[in-house]
């Protein structure tokens, strides 16, 4: 009974073809690669200051401390 109140939809027309990607010369590709390499180099500068990983500190914690009370 559902088709009684809902008319069938006509099929959709096929999508238009995708446009051609722009032509990039070898010099332009080299310039883009150099820019990306420079960005990566700048980003890596801060990575050396991060001492923790996604799961917490990378090194073992020093939990045993010597005190003067027991010596």
C-alpha positions in Angstrom: 0.0 0.0 0.0 3.0 2.3 0.3 3.3 2.7 -3.5 -0.3 3.9 -3.6 0.5 7.2 -2.0 4.1 7.5 -3.2 4.6 8.0 -7.0 7.7 6.5 -8.5 10.5 9.0 -9.0 12.0 9.2 -12.5 15.7 8.1 -12.7 18.2 10.9 -12.2 20.2 12.1 -15.3 23.8 11.0 -15.4 26.3 13.4 -13.8 28.4 15.6 -16.1 31.9 14.5 -16.7 34.6 15.7 -14.4 36.7 18.7 -15.6 40.2 18.1 -16.7 42.9 18.8 -14.1 45.0 21.9 -14.8 48.3 21.2 -16.5 51.3 21.9 -14.3 54.8 22.3 -15.7 57.9 20.7 -14.2 59.2 24.0 -12.9 55.8 24.6 -11.1 55.9 21.1 -9.6 59.5 21.7 -8.3 58.4 25.0 -6.8 55.4 23.4 -5.0 57.6 20.6 -3.7 60.1 23.1 -2.3 57.4 25.0 -0.6 56.0 21.9 1.0 59.4 20.8 2.1 60.0 24.2 3.7 56.7 24.0 5.6 57.6 20.5 6.9 61.0 21.8 8.0 59.3 24.6 10.0 56.8 22.2 11.6 59.6 19.8 12.7 61.2 22.6 14.7 58.6 22.3 17.5 58.5 18.5 17.6 61.8 18.4 19.4 60.3 20.3 22.4 57.4 17.9 22.9 58.4 15.4 25.6 55.3 13.3 25.7 53.6 11.0 23.2 49.9 10.4 22.7 49.9 7.9 25.6 51.8 10.0 28.1 55.5 10.5 28.9 58.0 8.5 26.8 60.5 7.8 29.5 60.0 5.8 32.7 59.1 7.8 35.8 61.5 8.0 38.6 59.3 6.9 41.5 62.0 5.8 44.0 63.4 8.8 45.8 66.0 8.6 48.5 65.0 10.5 51.6 67.1 11.5 54.7 64.6 10.0 57.1 65.7 6.4 56.7 69.5 6.9 56.5 
